[in-house]
């Protein structure tokens, strides 16, 4: 009875009572069914997006292996590429018979005749193409395909072709509510894999290198039938070379892990057409030591990072540009007497997905082009940042990088953690076992 009461209390208070668990993916057939359900929901948003941005139609065209960027957010799960010439047209007012969306897959002149017929019947006043020169997600129409469209789309419609980058950006960025259930599972899996990788089951101090742990993460994902969108990066944190350096890689690409090291990982996984991005910290305890013996200065640095996370989330107001959010957050950061950097990005279909950027490591005064885009609600974002903190016990300033993914909670009207955020170090416990018993990932 007491156990049930405790579990109920944890649910009510939102406390996670257990360690994160890895989630096995369903069969490929079931995965395809899930993804195609999301696809249907997302395609249904296109007319409203077109109306919002003031265009009547949108053409996406590609050939096999020369796909537009947006194609990968529109395809069926069973599609591995476009075929022949694959051309789609969508309309802002799809309520009229004949002016609903059309897709043709053909390599004969009949495709162009079909397009001509639809254009004559629906007569759109403006037609968006993905030809933006600055935003990758809105510039995916290949040059040759663009020339072909100019040749084949007759007057007057060829004079109505326009670039409306926010159409593709908003379509790719928008996440249906039904996706969150699985995104939470993926985030919990990422946490579980990090917790295992940053443990004595994997790390033997004095023997295991940072590169060993990086490849353990890769092997572990493969054993779970997940993959990743970048090579995991494990580093030993110490003094940062200079304020101008980024946290992309340590100056030491491979180090042997020792007792009392502070470890950092940048880790993401990929499944079901979704991507995660997480940065966590771990401490390597000497034999017989407990968590209470971790230098207080290190925990103070972590807590300072949590404070900056709260500051950033509080300033992520939908509708504001990434640069406005960055400026407001940096002002609050300085008022809180925190030194650090903010560099948040959209995530979802891509690890660095469509939408506004809130800073970059080398652009803390604002990001050209992408920083001017508005923050959208129905999307996922990675809150990525670091703080600098003087650790008296180490007699040095240490950088504490953190990253967690958030989603827009419409009921709370705030950005909430998809799974959680790190508030305690992962622990690699020393001693108490045969340190030659390494964990072997079973495929």
C-alpha positions in Angstrom: 0.0 0.0 0.0 2.8 2.4 0.9 4.6 1.7 -2.4 1.4 2.4 -4.4 0.8 5.6 -2.4 4.4 6.7 -3.2 4.0 5.9 -6.9 0.8 7.9 -6.9 2.4 10.8 -5.2 5.3 10.8 -7.7 2.8 10.9 -10.6 0.9 13.8 -9.0 4.0 15.8 -8.4 5.6 14.9 -11.7 8.5 13.2 -10.0 10.3 10.5 -12.0 10.7 7.7 -9.4 12.7 5.3 -11.6 15.8 5.5 -13.7 15.1 6.2 -17.4 14.5 3.1 -19.4 15.4 2.3 -23.0 12.4 1.7 -25.3 12.5 -1.0 -28.0 11.1 0.2 -31.3 8.1 -1.6 -32.8 8.4 -3.7 -35.9 9.3 -1.9 -39.1 5.8 -2.4 -40.4 4.3 -0.8 -37.2 6.9 2.0 -37.4 5.8 2.8 -41.0 2.1 2.9 -39.9 3.0 5.3 -37.1 5.1 7.6 -39.4 2.5 7.6 -42.1 -0.1 8.7 -39.6 2.1 11.6 -38.7 2.6 12.4 -42.4 -1.2 12.6 -42.9 -1.6 15.0 -40.1 1.3 17.2 -41.3 0.1 17.4 -44.9 -3.3 18.5 -43.6 -1.6 21.7 -42.2 -0.3 22.9 -45.6 -3.4 24.9 -46.8 -3.4 26.9 -43.6 0.3 27.5 -43.8 -0.1 28.7 -47.4 -2.9 31.1 -46.4 -0.8 32.4 -43.4 2.0 33.3 -45.7 -0.1 34.7 -48.5 0.4 32.3 -51.4 -2.2 30.3 -53.4 -0.1 27.2 -54.3 3.2 25.5 -53.6 5.1 23.3 -56.0 7.7 20.7 -54.9 9.6 19.0 -57.8 12.5 16.6 -57.8 14.0 13.6 -59.6 15.3 10.4 -58.1 18.4 11.1 -55.9 17.9 14.8 -56.5 15.2 15.3 -53.9 14.1 18.6 -52.4 14.9 19.0 -48.7 11.2 19.2 -47.8 10.6 15.9 -49.6 12.0 14.0 -46.6 9.2 15.5 -44.4 6.5 14.6 -46.9 7.3 11.1 -48.1 5.7 7.8 -47.0 7.8 5.7 -44.7 8.2 3.1 -47.4 9.7 5.6 -49.8 13.5 5.7 -49.9 13.8 8.3 -52.7 11.8 10.1 -55.2 11.1 8.2 -58.4 11.5 9.4 -62.0 10.2 13.0 -61.8 8.1 13.5 -58.7 6.1 16.7 -58.7 3.5 17.8 -56.1 1.3 20.9 -56.0 -0.6 22.0 -53.0 -3.3 24.7 -52.8 -4.3 27.2 -50.1 -8.0 26.7 -50.9 -8.3 23.0 -51.3 -12.0 22.9 -50.8 -12.8 22.9 -54.5 -12.9 19.7 -56.4 -9.9 19.6 -58.7 -7.9 22.0 -56.5 -6.9 19.6 -53.9 -3.2 18.5 -53.7 -1.8 16.5 -56.7 1.3 14.4 -57.0 2.5 13.0 -60.3 5.4 10.5 -60.8 6.3 10.3 -64.4 9.2 10.8 -66.9 7.1 11.7 -69.9 5.6 15.0 -71.2 2.3 13.8 -69.7 3.4 15.1 -66.3 3.7 18.7 -67.6 0.3 18.4 -69.4 -1.3 17.3 -66.1 0.3 20.3 -64.3 -0.9 22.7 -67.1 -4.5 21.4 -66.8 -4.5 21.9 -63.0 -3.0 25.4 -63.3 -5.6 26.4 -65.9 -8.5 25.1 -63.8 -7.4 26.5 -60.4 -5.6 29.6 -61.7 -3.4 30.3 -58.6 -2.4 34.0 -58.2 1.0 33.1 -56.6 3.0 29.8 -56.6 5.7 29.3 -54.0 8.9 27.5 -54.9 11.7 26.4 -52.6 14.4 28.7 -54.1 15.6 30.7 -51.1 19.3 31.4 -51.3 19.9 31.6 -47.5 17.7 29.0 -45.8 18.5 25.4 -46.6 15.1 24.0 -45.8 13.5 26.6 -48.2 16.1 26.3 -50.9 15.9 22.6 -51.8 14.7 23.0 -55.4 17.7 21.8 -57.5 19.0 24.3 -60.1 18.2 22.0 -63.1 14.7 21.4 -61.8 14.1 25.1 -61.4 15.2 25.7 -65.0 12.9 22.9 -66.2 9.9 24.5 -64.3 10.6 27.9 -65.9 10.6 26.1 -69.3 7.5 24.1 -68.7 5.2 26.3 -66.6 3.4 28.4 -69.2 2.5 32.1 -69.0 0.9 33.7 -67.0 1.7 31.2 -64.2 5.5 31.3 -64.7 5.3 35.0 -63.9 3.6 34.1 -60.6 6.4 31.9 -59.2 7.7 33.3 -55.9 10.0 32.5 -53.0 8.2 32.2 -49.7 10.8 30.6 -47.4 8.6 30.4 -44.3 6.2 28.0 -46.1 8.8 25.2 -46.1 10.3 26.2 -42.8 6.9 26.1 -41.0 5.9 22.9 -42.6 9.1 21.1 -41.6 9.1 22.6 -38.1 5.5 21.9 -37.2 5.2 18.8 -35.1 1.7 17.1 -34.7 0.7 16.5 -31.1 0.6 12.7 -31.7 4.4 12.7 -32.2 5.1 13.7 -28.6 4.3 10.3 -27.2 7.1 8.7 -29.1 9.4 11.7 -28.8 9.3 11.3 -25.1 10.2 7.6 -25.5 13.2 8.5 -27.6 14.3 11.1 -25.1 14.0 8.7 -22.2 16.0 6.2 -24.2 18.7 8.8 -24.8 18.8 9.4 -21.1 19.0 5.7 -20.3 21.9 5.1 -22.8 23.8 8.1 -21.3 23.3 6.8 -17.8 24.6 3.4 -18.7 27.5 4.7 -20.7 28.5 7.0 -17.9 28.7 4.2 -15.3 31.2 1.7 -14.0 29.6 -0.9 -16.3 31.4 0.8 -19.2 34.2 3.0 -17.8 37.3 1.6 -16.0 39.2 4.6 -14.7 42.8 4.5 -15.9 42.0 2.2 -18.8 38.9 3.4 -20.7 39.4 6.3 -23.1 36.9 8.9 -24.2 37.0 7.4 -27.6 36.1 4.0 -26.2 33.0 5.5 -24.6 32.0 7.3 -27.9 32.1 4.0 -29.8 30.3 2.2 -26.9 27.4 4.7 -27.5 27.4 3.9 -31.2 27.3 0.2 -30.5 24.6 0.5 -27.9 22.4 2.4 -30.3 22.9 -0.2 -32.9 22.0 -3.0 -30.5 18.7 -1.2 -29.9 18.1 -0.7 -33.6 18.5 3.1 -33.3 21.0 5.2 -35.1 22.4 8.7 -34.7 22.8 11.9 -36.7 26.3 12.7 -35.4 29.2 10.9 -33.8 28.9 11.0 -30.0 31.4 13.3 -28.4 32.8 12.5 -25.0 35.3 14.9 -23.3 37.0 15.5 -20.0 36.1 19.0 -18.8 38.8 21.2 -17.3 39.9 24.8 -17.9 38.6 26.2 -21.1 41.3 27.4 -23.5 39.7 30.8 -24.2 36.3 32.5 -24.2 36.4 32.5 -28.0 36.6 28.7 -28.3 33.4 26.7 -28.9 32.3 23.6 -27.2 32.1 21.6 -30.5 35.2 19.5 -29.6 37.7 19.3 -26.7 41.3 20.3 -27.5 42.1 16.7 -26.5 40.3 14.3 -29.0 41.1 11.2 -26.9 41.9 11.0 -23.2 42.1 8.2 -20.7 39.5 8.7 -18.0 40.7 8.9 -14.4 39.1 9.1 -11.0 37.7 12.6 -10.1 37.3 13.5 -13.8 34.3 15.6 -14.9 33.0 14.0 -18.1 30.8 15.6 -20.8 28.9 13.9 -23.6 27.1 15.4 -26.6 24.8 12.7 -27.8 21.8 12.3 -30.1 19.7 9.4 -31.4 17.6 8.9 -34.5 14.5 6.8 -34.9 11.0 7.0 -36.5 12.1 10.1 -38.5 12.9 12.0 -35.3 16.2 13.2 -33.7 17.2 14.0 -30.2 20.1 16.2 -28.9 21.4 15.9 -25.3 24.5 17.1 -23.4 25.1 15.7 -19.9 27.8 15.6 -17.3 29.2 12.8 -15.2 31.7 12.5 -12.3 34.1 9.6 -11.8 34.1 8.7 -8.1 37.2 7.2 -6.5 36.8 3.8 -4.8 34.8 4.1 -1.6 33.8 7.7 -2.3 30.1 8.9 -2.3 28.2 11.5 -4.2 28.5 13.9 -1.2 32.3 14.0 -1.7 32.0 15.6 -5.2 33.5 19.1 -4.9 30.8 21.6 -4.1 32.1 23.9 -6.7 31.2 21.4 -9.4 27.6 21.1 -8.3 27.4 24.9 -8.1 28.4 25.0 -11.7 25.7 22.6 -12.7 23.1 24.5 -10.7 24.2 27.7 -12.5 23.7 25.9 -15.8 20.2 25.0 -14.6 19.6 28.7 -13.8 20.5 29.7 -17.3 18.2 27.0 -18.8 15.4 28.6 -16.8 16.3 32.0 -18.1 16.4 30.9 -21.7 13.0 29.1 -21.5 11.4 32.1 -19.9 12.4 34.3 -22.8 11.4 31.9 -25.5 8.2 33.8 -26.4 6.5 32.5 -29.6 6.4 35.1 -32.3 9.7 36.8 -31.2 12.7 36.3 -33.4 15.6 34.2 -32.3 17.8 37.3 -32.1 15.2 39.1 -29.8 15.1 36.1 -27.5 18.9 35.9 -27.5 19.3 39.5 -26.6 16.7 39.3 -23.8 18.1 36.1 -22.4 21.7 37.4 -22.4 20.6 40.6 -20.6 18.9 38.4 -17.9 22.0 36.2 -17.8 24.3 39.2 -17.1 21.8 40.5 -14.5 22.1 37.1 -12.7 25.9 37.5 -12.8 26.3 34.4 -15.0 29.0 34.1 -17.7 28.2 31.8 -20.5 26.8 31.4 -24.1 23.4 30.5 -25.5 23.1 28.6 -28.8 19.7 26.9 -29.1 18.3 25.4 -32.3 15.2 23.7 -33.6 15.1 19.9 -33.7 12.8 17.2 -35.1 13.0 15.8 -38.6 16.6 16.9 -38.6 19.1 17.3 -35.7 19.5 21.0 -36.6 16.0 21.4 -38.0 13.9 24.2 -39.6 13.2 27.4 -37.6 14.9 30.2 -35.9 18.3 30.0 -34.2 18.8 31.5 -30.7 22.5 32.4 -30.9 25.5 30.4 -32.1 28.7 29.8 -30.2 30.4 32.4 -32.4 27.4 34.7 -32.8 26.3 36.0 -29.5 25.2 39.4 -30.9 22.6 37.8 -33.2 22.5 35.3 -36.1 22.1 36.7 -39.7 19.0 35.4 -41.6 18.0 32.5 -39.4 18.1 34.6 -36.2 15.5 36.9 -37.7 12.9 34.1 -38.1 10.1 34.0 -35.6 9.9 31.3 -32.9 7.0 29.0 -33.8 4.9 27.2 -31.2 4.2 23.7 -32.6 7.8 22.5 -32.8 10.7 21.1 -30.8 13.8 23.0 -29.7 17.1 22.1 -28.2 18.0 24.4 -25.3 21.8 24.4 -25.7 24.2 26.5 -23.7 27.1 26.6 -21.3 28.1 28.5 -18.2 31.5 29.3 -16.8 32.1 28.8 -13.1 35.1 29.2 -10.8 35.6 25.9 -9.0 37.6 26.7 -5.9 38.5 23.1 -5.2 40.1 22.9 -8.6 41.5 26.4 -8.6 40.2 26.9 -12.2 37.2 28.1 -14.2 35.3 25.2 -15.7 32.8 25.3 -18.5 29.5 23.4 -17.9 27.7 22.6 -21.2 24.1 21.4 -21.0 21.5 20.6 -23.6 17.9 19.3 -23.4 15.0 19.2 -25.8 11.7 21.1 -25.2 8.2 21.1 -26.6 5.5 23.8 -26.5 2.8 22.9 -23.9 -0.3 24.6 -25.2 -2.1 24.2 -21.8 0.7 25.7 -19.8 1.7 28.1 -22.6 5.3 27.4 -21.9 8.3 25.3 -23.2 8.5 22.1 -21.2 11.2 19.5 -21.1 10.4 16.5 -23.4 11.7 14.1 -20.7 13.5 16.0 -17.9 16.7 18.1 -17.4 19.9 17.1 -15.7 20.2 18.4 -12.1 22.6 15.8 -10.7 25.7 14.3 -12.2 25.8 10.8 -13.6 28.1 8.8 -11.4 30.9 6.4 -12.4 31.4 4.6 -9.2 34.9 3.2 -8.5 35.7 -0.1 -6.8 33.4 -2.7 -5.4 33.7 -5.0 -8.4 36.1 -6.8 -10.7 37.0 -3.9 -13.0 37.8 -6.2 -15.8 34.1 -7.2 -16.2 33.4 -4.8 -19.0 29.8 -4.5 -20.4 29.6 -6.1 -23.8 26.7 -4.7 -25.9 24.7 -7.6 -27.4 23.6 -7.1 -31.0 
